[in-house]
Amino acid sequence: MMRTPFRHVAGHLVWAPSGAVWAVWRVEPLAGGYLPAQVRQELLGRVTSLVRLASFM
């Protein structure tokens, strides 16, 4: 018998059978190769901050 990888989905939250809760987001891609270097660096900083914040949760 195959076990389902999640127990419940509500909005962007997914509960695993272990009790862990995951959040799911959709991120729209940008054509980074065509952006000015300063804008690319700002976006990189924002994404880096998001990933670091999510790892604490």
Secondary structure, DSSP 8 states (H G I E B T S, - for coil): ----S-SEEETTEEE-TTS-EEE--------GGGS-HHHHHHHHHHHHHHHHHHHH-
